[in-house]
Amino acid sequence: MTFLSPYGALVALSAVAPLGAFALGARRADAVRRALGLAEPTRRGRIVRPALAAAALCLLGLAAAQPALVHRSHRRVRTDVQALFVVDVSRSMAASATPRSPTRLDRALAAAARLRASIPDVASGVATITDRLLPDLLPVPDPAGFDAVLARTVEIESPPPRETSARATSYTPLLQAATGGYFAPSARRRIVVLLGDGESNGVDTASLGRALAPSRGYRFEAVRFWAADESVFDADGRAEPGYRPDPSGRALLAGIAAATGGRFFEARDLGGAVSYLRRLAGSGPTATERGELTGRTPLAPYPAALAVVLLVLLAAQLSVRRGGVAWKAR
């Protein structure tokens, strides 16, 4: 349970003034009663009305604080494995069959979402690569947060590469996945999923093989998004003459996968990539973690309604008393 406006409870302090006035009035009434020799009222008569007033004001203060029941989802999360999805955002990933067709990046992001959904209990993160590896989201157990980063953050050349040559892309910075603090120390198995077109400058596969070796807990998978008839189109829908699809990316990605003890897939075999990713994740210990907020149930109407009932009872008590006094006066 939570209080949406906790300072509203200060309304309950307003009970102090009427209760103090009642106590002062009661002392004076007792003095007059003793002077006139009248009978003492019952203890119940002394207590009921102030108790009703105090309870009603406290309930109003509680209602003003707006109590609510908070509902959160809970999920089981693997504690021994994490995944990092590395998306190529170089200029060539803007290539498509026509100006209106999905780009390579569009297809890669859709594939990343599907791959991540296949391992729902594995905390997963997002990074982008051009000629450097940059984190967008460190591994988290929230699939919705992962999808939101894909949709809102990952864009072509965002940020742009540091090099300005015709081809600035390099997959060698994947080395940083092993040295840049991308994974929690508790993750004994660390999965790196590369999604790109393979159009990279030369790669130091030997260094990648050592850094991302299975013996160090790393697992690797690459998925290629490429077609020979694709072009990079400008804002006016014209193909950029400086771009030519490079078919050698297949061999390059397959070489990285071989060096790291992983697997390489073409985008048309995404089902195979999903099955392999599930095998990489395997099974292991899990822990329960609170997920995102799913809703709130406001409780303020209930103490407010009870306060109204108490005030009605208090009014009825006062009415009966005044009626009895008036009858006696007649």
N, C-alpha and C positions, 0 to 999 in steps of 0.2 A: 504494500500500500504506500501511496505517496500523497503529499499535500501540494496542490498546484499553486496556492497562494498562502504559504504558512503564516505570514504576518497578519492575515485576516483573523487569526485566533486571538489577536489583541482585543477584539470586540468583547471577548469574555471578561476583560478587565472592567467593562462597564457595569458588571454585577457588583463591584465593590461599593459604588456610591449608593445604590438603593438599599443594599444590605446594611450599610452603615447608618443610613437614615432610618431604616426600620428599627435597628437596635436602639438608636437614640430615642425614637418615638416610643418604643416599648418601655424604656426606662421611665420616661415621663408619664406614660399611661399607668405604670405600676405605682408611681408616686401619688397620682390623683386617685387611683383606686383605693389605695390604703387610707388616704385622707377621708374618703367618703365611706369607707367601710364596706366596699363592694367585694364580692367573691373573686378569687383569683381564677383566671381562665385555665383551662386544661393545658397540659403540656403539649398535647396534639395540636391544639389551637395556636400555640405559640410557634410551633415548628413548621406546620404544613405550608402556610402561605410564603414565608421566606424561602423555604426549600424549593417550592415550585418556581418562584421568581429566579432564584440562583440557577436552578437546573435549566430553565428556559434560556437564560442568557448564555450559559456555557454551551448549550447546544447550538445557539445562534453563532457563537464564536467558532465552534467546530465547523459549522456549515460554511462560514465565511472563509475558512482555511481551505475549502474545496478538497476534501479527501477523495481519493480515487484509487481503485484497484488497478494496478498496472499488469498487463499481460505481455509476457515475452516468450518467444519461441526458445526451445532448448534443442540442442543437437549434440550428437556424439562426434567428437573430433579425434582423429588419429594424433597420437603424441610422438610417434617415431618417424614420421615421414612428412615432407613438405614438397611442393612443386613450384617451379618458376617458369612461366610462359614468356619466352623472349620473342618479340614481334619485330620483324624487319620493317622499318619505316623509311627506307631509302627511296629515292625518286622513282626507281624502276618498279616499286610496288604500286605505283599509280597506274600501271599499264592495265589495259582492258581490251576486249575484242572490239567494242564500239564506244563512242563517247557516253552512251547511256548504260552500258553493261557494268556489272559489278567489277570493281578493280581487284587486283590481287590482294590488296590490303583488306577490302571488304570481305573477300572470301576467307582470308586468314583469320579475321576477327570472328566471323561466324564459326569457323572451325575451332578456334580457341574456346569459345563459349561451350561448344558441344563437348570438347575434350574435358574441360573443367567439370562439366555436369556429370561426366562419367565417373568422377572420383569425388563425390559430394562430401565425404568425411575427411578429405585431405586439405589442409590449409594451403592456399595457392596465391601466388603473386604475379605481377605483370612487370616486365621490363621491355624497353625498346632498344634497338640497335641500328646504328648506321656505321660510323667508324669508331663508335664508343658505346658502351653499355650503360644505360641509365635506368634507375628504378622508377616505376610509376606507382607500384603498390607492393609492399612486402607481403609475404604469405599471410593470409587471413582466412578464417574458417567460413566467412560469409560469401556465398556464391553471388548474392545480389550486389554486394559491393564490388566484387570482381567484374561482373557484367557492366556495372555502371562505369568503371574505369575504362573498360574496352570501348564503350559507347561515347564517352565524353572526353577522353584524354589522349588516346592513341590516334595520331594523325601523321600524314606523310611529312617527313622532314621536320618533325616537332620533337626535339629541337633539330636544327639542321646540322649536318656533319661539319667538322672543323676543316676538313680538306675541301677544296673547290675544284678538284679535277673532275673529268667527265665521269669517272667511277670512283666514288669516295668510300663505297661500302667495304667493310672488312669484318669478317666473323671472328677474327683472332681475339677481340675484346671479350669474347665469351669466357676467357680466362678469369675475368673479374667476378664471374658467378661463384668462383671458389674462394675468392679473396676479399670480396667487397661487403661481407656481412649480410648477404641476401637471405641466408637461412638461419634459423634459430639453432643454438648449440644442441638442443635436445633432439633435433631431427637427425637421426643416424642415417636415414636414406633421403637423398636430395635429388629430386628429379628435375632435369632441365629439358624443356620442350621448345625447340626452335621452329618458328613458322616464318618462312621467307621464300624468295624465288631462287636463291642460290647464286645470284649475280653479284659475287663478291670478288675483291682482289684476292691475291694469294693468301692462303691460311697456313699458319704454323700448326699443322695437325699433330705433330709430335708433342708440342707443348700442351695443346688442348687434351691430348690423350693422357698426359701425366696429371694435369690439373683436375680433370673430370673423370678420373679413373674409378671403376667400380670398387676397387680396393679401398678407396677413400670415402665410399658411401654414395658416390654419384651415379645417376642413371641418366641416359641421354636418348632423346628421340627428336627427329627432324621431319617436318612435313613441307613439301615443296608446292608452291602455287605458281604455275608458269604455263604458257602456251606460246607456240611459235608465231601465231597470227595476231598477237597483241601489240598495241602501241600505247604510248603515253600521249594523251590529248591535252591541248591547252584549253583555256577558258572558252575559246570560241569553237571548240570541237575539232580543231585541226591537229593532225598527228605531228608530234615534234620530230623533225628530221634527224636530230642527233641521237635518237634512241634506236637501237637494234636489239631484239631479244637474243640472249646468249644461252645456247643449249648446254654449255659446259657446267651449269649450276648443278645439274643432277649428279655428276661425278664428284663435284666438290662437296656437296652435302653428304653423299654416300661415304666419302673419305673421312669426313669428320665423325660420322656415326661409327665407322669401322674403328677409328682410332680410339674412340671413347667406349667401345664395347656396346654401342647402342644400335638403333635401327633407323632406317630412312624409309619414308613413305611419300608417294605422290598424293596430291590432294584427292584424286579420284578414288584412292583406297583409304578414305578417312575412317571407314569402319575398321580396317585393320589397325590403323593408328590408335583408335579408341581401345580396341582389345589389348593391344600391346601396353598402352598406358595403364590399364587396369592391372595387368600382370606386374608391371613395375611397382605399382602401389602396393599390391599384395594385401595382406591382412596383418593386423597388429593391435597393440593396446590402444584404447580410446579413453577419452575423458568427456564429461558433460560440460558444455559451455553455454552460457546464456547467449541467445541470438538477438535479433533486432526486435524492437518494440512492435507488437502486433495490435495493440488496442488498449483503451482505458475505459473503465466503468465508473462514472461519477457517482459518488455516495452522498454529496451535499444535500440533495433533496430529502433524504431520510432524517437526519438530525434537524433540518429546518421544519419538516412536517411535525416531528415530535415536539419541537419547541412551541409550535402553534397550539398543539393540543394542551400542553402544560399551561400556556397563557390563557387559554379558554377556561381551563379548570380553575386557574387563579381568579379570573374574572367572576366565575360562578361562585366561588367562595366569598369574594368581597360582596357580591350582590346579595347572597343569603344573609351575610352578616348585617348589611345595611338595612335589608328588609326586616330582619328581626329587631334591630334597634328602633326602626321607625314604628313597628307594631307596638313595641313596649312603650314608646313615647306617647302613642295614642291612648 
